[in-house]
Amino acid sequence: MADVTVIGAQWGDEGKGKIVDWLSARADVVVRFQGGHNAGHTLVIDGAVYKLSLLPSGVVREGRLGVIGPGVVVDPFALLAEIARLGEQGVKVTPESLAVAENACLILPVHQELDTMRETSNSGTRIGTTKRGIGPAYEDRAGRRAIRVGDLAHPDKLAAKVENLLVHHNALRRGFGAAEVDAGALLASLKEVAPKIAPYARPVWKLLDEARRAGKRILFEGAQGVLLDVDHGTYPYVTSSNTVAGQAATGSGLGPRAAGYVLGIVKAYTTRVGEGPFPTELTDAIGEKLGARGHEFGTVTGRKRRCGWFDATLVRQSLKVAGIDGVALTKLDVLDGFDELKVCVGYKIEGRDYDYLPSWADIATKIEPVYETVEGWTGSTEKARSWADLPAQAVKYVRRLEELIERPVALVSTSPEREDVILMRDPFQD
């Protein structure tokens, strides 16, 4: 049986949490390998809603080991708050069910403050981040001044590391006209949180290697989506990490074969949060209808998502860039009742035809989507659990998307509930 990597194939918010939760019934270990608590995964299980940001979605299933890999940036305060919140909902997270990479870098309040200062500044490019400090934390990791999870176990060395970090940050804060950070206060907060985080810290590369050797099935859970990848996305309106499947290897500590079967999560229409190009965006009543029916508000920020028609050109590009083997199509039920649907099959930019999205950010306002019109359906797809339950036109829509994106649809999700899934190909059997 193959290991499986689940990643978003659009701009995030595709419904990865539900699919990972569903697949985790077949897995032993669930691994987060990039991003931070800017990721928002909503799970609906028997009517109960669980909102996760940093924890792997598999933690809600008893007997599964959740792993936060070294490719993730970890806010220790947010992690503890999320563990406590799940505990109040009856989900107990312990060091036996969660391992955090000791070499993962920390997100600190200073990172969040810098993120906010940049996003609210009158100069520079506004990316539309969640202001959770993700980007600044990755910058410190690349600059080799970050404080890591394992450092918390050595309080005698923390003072020097905090001072080194603040040499950089206080210089930036002076540029923004902000007060410098009190090193003593930051050090005290880290020493306070250290004994609460320490029990979860592990050499996860070793843990995962042992799991693989023991024949355990590993499910890798990505955050955001391919179009937000720092290298392959709509730069500069992207996240600060690699979101493609290859990051499952480096972000976990396993080798390049770690990804196994790569499942791309694709929403049956398109959404985006934050700034940046969006060729099929609808600012009319149809866009509002998609947003209302799909409950398109960010799990982490509550921000309203931009909505538009399915963009087969962009999805096809994502699937090829990320090495995706098959697709899980989500929120098909949101399209119930539309007389007709449109699918983007290409672009016109300054009179020239394109079958991909060029990487120049300044062409965003010049993109003209080329649409193909598809007949809608009047029946309901909601809660369907077999191919035969779908209206004929819904089946035709899915089949046409398969042709356009050049990948098979392995799963179809027809509601937020855990078991409302149509399985056509089991990724763990490929």
Disulfide bonds with the S-S distance in Angstrom:
none
